[in-house]
């Protein structure tokens, strides 16, 4: 039986298409913290 070290599960099927949403979420979570806003992906 083949074993795997890592499995990436793309829940919604748009791993590459939801980058803008993920950046917005990270920036929202970073508000008020000492992190720089993500501006370029």
Secondary structure, DSSP 4 states (H G I P E B T S, - for coil): ----S-----TTS-TTTTHHHHHHHHHHHHTTTT-PPP---
